[in-house]
Amino acid sequence: MNPYSFKLYASASELPEPWDQLAATNVFLSSNYFRVLQESAPTNMTCHFIGLFDGEELIGIALSQFLDLNQLESFGERDQCMKTYVRNFVFRNFASHVLFIGNNMLTGQNAFLLLRDCDITQALRTIHKATEALEDLFRSKGKPLHIITYKDFESGEIALFDTPEFKPFYRFSTQPNMTFHMRKDWNSVADYVASLHKKYRDQYKRANKKAQGIQKRPLALEDILSNEQRIYELYFHVAKNAPFNTFFLEKNHFSAFKRLFGNQFLFYGYFLDGKMIGFNTMIKNGNSLDTYFLGYDETLQREKMLYLNMLYDMIAYGIENHYEVIIFSRTALEIKSSVGALPVKTYGLIRHRNGLINRFMSRIFPLMEPEVIWQERSPFQTAHANVAVMPSPDSNENPFVAGFDAKGCNE
């Protein structure tokens, strides 16, 4: 018999008091971040927050996101080919109502955290029961679920789902999470550049030269508000031209984030002749610096090597402020690899509620998430050290624990 129970919350104001104690190691499961989602989540997204209880004690926290893909005008307009049309047809007709356990706006294990001494198998079973309750809830609203998916887990984490409840789920792997680990001998950007092979030192120097004339500065809340329309234009251009999208941010997303998180949310604008031509964002998340959304003017991107310069700027910030790791997430794998990011393979679970479709999920999934072919780079003169190791599934360590030791499990 499962000793645990769950409770669903639709508002961050309803969360029990100990919630943020469990979320201390992952800002993306905190009540403050949930307030950001409440105020500025994509219009096709509905969030619920799941509390796991042992009697009256809160022993776990989780996030669910329901996406209604029928509300999107476009899934992304970069790739116009037959595979894209097939994928879009599949989503429109057979997969438009998707429930994520985790955060579809981020890469990494931002699904849940548990107390160290809890029974992880029973906790996962309880989360599974919570998804069944959410399925009933959305069905009652006329939005029956097509797909339930859990994301993004590393190898030691995904192995813990080997229970009967998750047997119908297809296990998949998508693009890796690109992570940049700091070296102990880097005290400045010059140390980082010196550790690169000549080819990549030259790349850094070329990008730096191309950026001459661009002014980069941090933006306070009032600056973000006064530039909100331009910020959204730059973001939307990048998002719309991505190969695939399941949501688009609201215009007030960045100002809401800044207002609720203050200096924990970093927003850097890039200006040329007084006009904003790009921006990037980062979130301080314990010992990790998590990169967030960005935008740029496509007409200047190549000429000024804007994206590459943003990566170097984020690395510089991480070194100067003594972070252990920068989470660059997925997409743009090769260019991130060229600056020193390493791929971490992630896994997920997916189940279609139609049994016949689910039986052929191994064939259908590649249409939904086409494989990305890329070449990993080796920019450093010596092998990169100080890489965090994920606990194995038979380790005594619980990789989902809510404590400072669990930070390596987050995105």
Secondary structure as a PSIPRED ss2 file (coil, helix, strand):
# PSIPRED VFORMAT (PSIPRED V4.0)

   1 M C   1.000  0.000  0.000
   2 N C   1.000  0.000  0.000
   3 P C   1.000  0.000  0.000
   4 Y E   0.000  0.000  1.000
   5 S E   0.000  0.000  1.000
   6 F E   0.000  0.000  1.000
   7 K E   0.000  0.000  1.000
   8 L E   0.000  0.000  1.000
   9 Y E   0.000  0.000  1.000
  10 A C   1.000  0.000  0.000
  11 S C   1.000  0.000  0.000
  12 A H   0.000  1.000  0.000
  13 S H   0.000  1.000  0.000
  14 E H   0.000  1.000  0.000
  15 L C   1.000  0.000  0.000
  16 P C   1.000  0.000  0.000
  17 E C   1.000  0.000  0.000
  18 P C   1.000  0.000  0.000
  19 W H   0.000  1.000  0.000
  20 D H   0.000  1.000  0.000
  21 Q H   0.000  1.000  0.000
  22 L H   0.000  1.000  0.000
  23 A H   0.000  1.000  0.000
  24 A H   0.000  1.000  0.000
  25 T H   0.000  1.000  0.000
  26 N C   1.000  0.000  0.000
  27 V H   0.000  1.000  0.000
  28 F H   0.000  1.000  0.000
  29 L H   0.000  1.000  0.000
  30 S C   1.000  0.000  0.000
  31 S H   0.000  1.000  0.000
  32 N H   0.000  1.000  0.000
  33 Y H   0.000  1.000  0.000
  34 F H   0.000  1.000  0.000
  35 R H   0.000  1.000  0.000
  36 V H   0.000  1.000  0.000
  37 L H   0.000  1.000  0.000
  38 Q H   0.000  1.000  0.000
  39 E H   0.000  1.000  0.000
  40 S H   0.000  1.000  0.000
  41 A C   1.000  0.000  0.000
  42 P C   1.000  0.000  0.000
  43 T C   1.000  0.000  0.000
  44 N C   1.000  0.000  0.000
  45 M E   0.000  0.000  1.000
  46 T E   0.000  0.000  1.000
  47 C E   0.000  0.000  1.000
  48 H E   0.000  0.000  1.000
  49 F E   0.000  0.000  1.000
  50 I E   0.000  0.000  1.000
  51 G E   0.000  0.000  1.000
  52 L E   0.000  0.000  1.000
  53 F E   0.000  0.000  1.000
  54 D E   0.000  0.000  1.000
  55 G C   1.000  0.000  0.000
  56 E C   1.000  0.000  0.000
  57 E E   0.000  0.000  1.000
  58 L E   0.000  0.000  1.000
  59 I E   0.000  0.000  1.000
  60 G E   0.000  0.000  1.000
  61 I E   0.000  0.000  1.000
  62 A E   0.000  0.000  1.000
  63 L E   0.000  0.000  1.000
  64 S E   0.000  0.000  1.000
  65 Q E   0.000  0.000  1.000
  66 F E   0.000  0.000  1.000
  67 L E   0.000  0.000  1.000
  68 D E   0.000  0.000  1.000
  69 L H   0.000  1.000  0.000
  70 N H   0.000  1.000  0.000
  71 Q H   0.000  1.000  0.000
  72 L C   1.000  0.000  0.000
  73 E C   1.000  0.000  0.000
  74 S C   1.000  0.000  0.000
  75 F C   1.000  0.000  0.000
  76 G C   1.000  0.000  0.000
  77 E C   1.000  0.000  0.000
  78 R C   1.000  0.000  0.000
  79 D C   1.000  0.000  0.000
  80 Q C   1.000  0.000  0.000
  81 C C   1.000  0.000  0.000
  82 M H   0.000  1.000  0.000
  83 K H   0.000  1.000  0.000
  84 T H   0.000  1.000  0.000
  85 Y H   0.000  1.000  0.000
  86 V H   0.000  1.000  0.000
  87 R H   0.000  1.000  0.000
  88 N H   0.000  1.000  0.000
  89 F H   0.000  1.000  0.000
  90 V H   0.000  1.000  0.000
  91 F H   0.000  1.000  0.000
  92 R H   0.000  1.000  0.000
  93 N H   0.000  1.000  0.000
  94 F H   0.000  1.000  0.000
  95 A C   1.000  0.000  0.000
  96 S C   1.000  0.000  0.000
  97 H E   0.000  0.000  1.000
  98 V E   0.000  0.000  1.000
  99 L E   0.000  0.000  1.000
 100 F E   0.000  0.000  1.000
 101 I E   0.000  0.000  1.000
 102 G C   1.000  0.000  0.000
 103 N C   1.000  0.000  0.000
 104 N C   1.000  0.000  0.000
 105 M C   1.000  0.000  0.000
 106 L C   1.000  0.000  0.000
 107 T C   1.000  0.000  0.000
 108 G C   1.000  0.000  0.000
 109 Q C   1.000  0.000  0.000
 110 N C   1.000  0.000  0.000
 111 A C   1.000  0.000  0.000
 112 F E   0.000  0.000  1.000
 113 L E   0.000  0.000  1.000
 114 L E   0.000  0.000  1.000
 115 L C   1.000  0.000  0.000
 116 R C   1.000  0.000  0.000
 117 D C   1.000  0.000  0.000
 118 C C   1.000  0.000  0.000
 119 D C   1.000  0.000  0.000
 120 I H   0.000  1.000  0.000
 121 T H   0.000  1.000  0.000
 122 Q H   0.000  1.000  0.000
 123 A H   0.000  1.000  0.000
 124 L H   0.000  1.000  0.000
 125 R H   0.000  1.000  0.000
 126 T H   0.000  1.000  0.000
 127 I H   0.000  1.000  0.000
 128 H H   0.000  1.000  0.000
 129 K H   0.000  1.000  0.000
 130 A H   0.000  1.000  0.000
 131 T H   0.000  1.000  0.000
 132 E H   0.000  1.000  0.000
 133 A H   0.000  1.000  0.000
 134 L H   0.000  1.000  0.000
 135 E H   0.000  1.000  0.000
 136 D H   0.000  1.000  0.000
 137 L H   0.000  1.000  0.000
 138 F H   0.000  1.000  0.000
 139 R H   0.000  1.000  0.000
 140 S H   0.000  1.000  0.000
 141 K C   1.000  0.000  0.000
 142 G C   1.000  0.000  0.000
 143 K C   1.000  0.000  0.000
 144 P C   1.000  0.000  0.000
 145 L C   1.000  0.000  0.000
 146 H C   1.000  0.000  0.000
 147 I E   0.000  0.000  1.000
 148 I E   0.000  0.000  1.000
 149 T E   0.000  0.000  1.000
 150 Y E   0.000  0.000  1.000
 151 K E   0.000  0.000  1.000
 152 D E   0.000  0.000  1.000
 153 F E   0.000  0.000  1.000
 154 E C   1.000  0.000  0.000
 155 S H   0.000  1.000  0.000
 156 G H   0.000  1.000  0.000
 157 E H   0.000  1.000  0.000
 158 I H   0.000  1.000  0.000
 159 A H   0.000  1.000  0.000
 160 L H   0.000  1.000  0.000
 161 F H   0.000  1.000  0.000
 162 D C   1.000  0.000  0.000
 163 T C   1.000  0.000  0.000
 164 P H   0.000  1.000  0.000
 165 E H   0.000  1.000  0.000
 166 F H   0.000  1.000  0.000
 167 K C   1.000  0.000  0.000
 168 P C   1.000  0.000  0.000
 169 F C   1.000  0.000  0.000
 170 Y E   0.000  0.000  1.000
 171 R E   0.000  0.000  1.000
 172 F E   0.000  0.000  1.000
 173 S E   0.000  0.000  1.000
 174 T C   1.000  0.000  0.000
 175 Q C   1.000  0.000  0.000
 176 P C   1.000  0.000  0.000
 177 N E   0.000  0.000  1.000
 178 M E   0.000  0.000  1.000
 179 T E   0.000  0.000  1.000
 180 F E   0.000  0.000  1.000
 181 H E   0.000  0.000  1.000
 182 M C   1.000  0.000  0.000
 183 R C   1.000  0.000  0.000
 184 K C   1.000  0.000  0.000
 185 D C   1.000  0.000  0.000
 186 W C   1.000  0.000  0.000
 187 N C   1.000  0.000  0.000
 188 S C   1.000  0.000  0.000
 189 V H   0.000  1.000  0.000
 190 A H   0.000  1.000  0.000
 191 D H   0.000  1.000  0.000
 192 Y H   0.000  1.000  0.000
 193 V H   0.000  1.000  0.000
 194 A H   0.000  1.000  0.000
 195 S C   1.000  0.000  0.000
 196 L E   0.000  0.000  1.000
 197 H C   1.000  0.000  0.000
 198 K H   0.000  1.000  0.000
 199 K H   0.000  1.000  0.000
 200 Y H   0.000  1.000  0.000
 201 R H   0.000  1.000  0.000
 202 D H   0.000  1.000  0.000
 203 Q H   0.000  1.000  0.000
 204 Y H   0.000  1.000  0.000
 205 K H   0.000  1.000  0.000
 206 R H   0.000  1.000  0.000
 207 A H   0.000  1.000  0.000
 208 N H   0.000  1.000  0.000
 209 K H   0.000  1.000  0.000
 210 K H   0.000  1.000  0.000
 211 A C   1.000  0.000  0.000
 212 Q C   1.000  0.000  0.000
 213 G C   1.000  0.000  0.000
 214 I C   1.000  0.000  0.000
 215 Q E   0.000  0.000  1.000
 216 K E   0.000  0.000  1.000
 217 R E   0.000  0.000  1.000
 218 P E   0.000  0.000  1.000
 219 L C   1.000  0.000  0.000
 220 A C   1.000  0.000  0.000
 221 L H   0.000  1.000  0.000
 222 E H   0.000  1.000  0.000
 223 D H   0.000  1.000  0.000
 224 I H   0.000  1.000  0.000
 225 L H   0.000  1.000  0.000
 226 S H   0.000  1.000  0.000
 227 N C   1.000  0.000  0.000
 228 E H   0.000  1.000  0.000
 229 Q H   0.000  1.000  0.000
 230 R H   0.000  1.000  0.000
 231 I H   0.000  1.000  0.000
 232 Y H   0.000  1.000  0.000
 233 E H   0.000  1.000  0.000
 234 L H   0.000  1.000  0.000
 235 Y H   0.000  1.000  0.000
 236 F H   0.000  1.000  0.000
 237 H H   0.000  1.000  0.000
 238 V H   0.000  1.000  0.000
 239 A H   0.000  1.000  0.000
 240 K H   0.000  1.000  0.000
 241 N C   1.000  0.000  0.000
 242 A C   1.000  0.000  0.000
 243 P C   1.000  0.000  0.000
 244 F C   1.000  0.000  0.000
 245 N C   1.000  0.000  0.000
 246 T C   1.000  0.000  0.000
 247 F C   1.000  0.000  0.000
 248 F C   1.000  0.000  0.000
 249 L C   1.000  0.000  0.000
 250 E C   1.000  0.000  0.000
 251 K C   1.000  0.000  0.000
 252 N C   1.000  0.000  0.000
 253 H H   0.000  1.000  0.000
 254 F H   0.000  1.000  0.000
 255 S H   0.000  1.000  0.000
 256 A H   0.000  1.000  0.000
 257 F H   0.000  1.000  0.000
 258 K H   0.000  1.000  0.000
 259 R H   0.000  1.000  0.000
 260 L H   0.000  1.000  0.000
 261 F H   0.000  1.000  0.000
 262 G H   0.000  1.000  0.000
 263 N H   0.000  1.000  0.000
 264 Q H   0.000  1.000  0.000
 265 F E   0.000  0.000  1.000
 266 L E   0.000  0.000  1.000
 267 F E   0.000  0.000  1.000
 268 Y E   0.000  0.000  1.000
 269 G E   0.000  0.000  1.000
 270 Y E   0.000  0.000  1.000
 271 F E   0.000  0.000  1.000
 272 L E   0.000  0.000  1.000
 273 D C   1.000  0.000  0.000
 274 G C   1.000  0.000  0.000
 275 K E   0.000  0.000  1.000
 276 M E   0.000  0.000  1.000
 277 I E   0.000  0.000  1.000
 278 G E   0.000  0.000  1.000
 279 F E   0.000  0.000  1.000
 280 N E   0.000  0.000  1.000
 281 T E   0.000  0.000  1.000
 282 M E   0.000  0.000  1.000
 283 I E   0.000  0.000  1.000
 284 K E   0.000  0.000  1.000
 285 N E   0.000  0.000  1.000
 286 G C   1.000  0.000  0.000
 287 N C   1.000  0.000  0.000
 288 S E   0.000  0.000  1.000
 289 L E   0.000  0.000  1.000
 290 D E   0.000  0.000  1.000
 291 T E   0.000  0.000  1.000
 292 Y E   0.000  0.000  1.000
 293 F E   0.000  0.000  1.000
 294 L E   0.000  0.000  1.000
 295 G E   0.000  0.000  1.000
 296 Y E   0.000  0.000  1.000
 297 D C   1.000  0.000  0.000
 298 E H   0.000  1.000  0.000
 299 T H   0.000  1.000  0.000
 300 L H   0.000  1.000  0.000
 301 Q H   0.000  1.000  0.000
 302 R H   0.000  1.000  0.000
 303 E H   0.000  1.000  0.000
 304 K H   0.000  1.000  0.000
 305 M C   1.000  0.000  0.000
 306 L H   0.000  1.000  0.000
 307 Y H   0.000  1.000  0.000
 308 L H   0.000  1.000  0.000
 309 N H   0.000  1.000  0.000
 310 M H   0.000  1.000  0.000
 311 L H   0.000  1.000  0.000
 312 Y H   0.000  1.000  0.000
 313 D H   0.000  1.000  0.000
 314 M H   0.000  1.000  0.000
 315 I H   0.000  1.000  0.000
 316 A H   0.000  1.000  0.000
 317 Y H   0.000  1.000  0.000
 318 G H   0.000  1.000  0.000
 319 I H   0.000  1.000  0.000
 320 E H   0.000  1.000  0.000
 321 N C   1.000  0.000  0.000
 322 H C   1.000  0.000  0.000
 323 Y C   1.000  0.000  0.000
 324 E C   1.000  0.000  0.000
 325 V E   0.000  0.000  1.000
 326 I E   0.000  0.000  1.000
 327 I E   0.000  0.000  1.000
 328 F E   0.000  0.000  1.000
 329 S E   0.000  0.000  1.000
 330 R C   1.000  0.000  0.000
 331 T C   1.000  0.000  0.000
 332 A C   1.000  0.000  0.000
 333 L H   0.000  1.000  0.000
 334 E H   0.000  1.000  0.000
 335 I H   0.000  1.000  0.000
 336 K H   0.000  1.000  0.000
 337 S H   0.000  1.000  0.000
 338 S H   0.000  1.000  0.000
 339 V C   1.000  0.000  0.000
 340 G C   1.000  0.000  0.000
 341 A C   1.000  0.000  0.000
 342 L E   0.000  0.000  1.000
 343 P E   0.000  0.000  1.000
 344 V E   0.000  0.000  1.000
 345 K C   1.000  0.000  0.000
 346 T C   1.000  0.000  0.000
 347 Y E   0.000  0.000  1.000
 348 G E   0.000  0.000  1.000
 349 L E   0.000  0.000  1.000
 350 I E   0.000  0.000  1.000
 351 R E   0.000  0.000  1.000
 352 H E   0.000  0.000  1.000
 353 R C   1.000  0.000  0.000
 354 N C   1.000  0.000  0.000
 355 G H   0.000  1.000  0.000
 356 L H   0.000  1.000  0.000
 357 I H   0.000  1.000  0.000
 358 N H   0.000  1.000  0.000
 359 R H   0.000  1.000  0.000
 360 F C   1.000  0.000  0.000
 361 M H   0.000  1.000  0.000
 362 S H   0.000  1.000  0.000
 363 R H   0.000  1.000  0.000
 364 I H   0.000  1.000  0.000
 365 F H   0.000  1.000  0.000
 366 P H   0.000  1.000  0.000
 367 L H   0.000  1.000  0.000
 368 M H   0.000  1.000  0.000
 369 E C   1.000  0.000  0.000
 370 P C   1.000  0.000  0.000
 371 E C   1.000  0.000  0.000
 372 V C   1.000  0.000  0.000
 373 I C   1.000  0.000  0.000
 374 W C   1.000  0.000  0.000
 375 Q C   1.000  0.000  0.000
 376 E C   1.000  0.000  0.000
 377 R C   1.000  0.000  0.000
 378 S C   1.000  0.000  0.000
 379 P C   1.000  0.000  0.000
 380 F E   0.000  0.000  1.000
 381 Q C   1.000  0.000  0.000
 382 T C   1.000  0.000  0.000
 383 A C   1.000  0.000  0.000
 384 H C   1.000  0.000  0.000
 385 A C   1.000  0.000  0.000
 386 N C   1.000  0.000  0.000
 387 V C   1.000  0.000  0.000
 388 A C   1.000  0.000  0.000
 389 V C   1.000  0.000  0.000
 390 M C   1.000  0.000  0.000
 391 P C   1.000  0.000  0.000
 392 S C   1.000  0.000  0.000
 393 P C   1.000  0.000  0.000
 394 D C   1.000  0.000  0.000
 395 S C   1.000  0.000  0.000
 396 N C   1.000  0.000  0.000
 397 E C   1.000  0.000  0.000
 398 N C   1.000  0.000  0.000
 399 P C   1.000  0.000  0.000
 400 F C   1.000  0.000  0.000
 401 V E   0.000  0.000  1.000
 402 A C   1.000  0.000  0.000
 403 G C   1.000  0.000  0.000
 404 F H   0.000  1.000  0.000
 405 D H   0.000  1.000  0.000
 406 A H   0.000  1.000  0.000
 407 K H   0.000  1.000  0.000
 408 G H   0.000  1.000  0.000
 409 C H   0.000  1.000  0.000
 410 N C   1.000  0.000  0.000
 411 E C   1.000  0.000  0.000
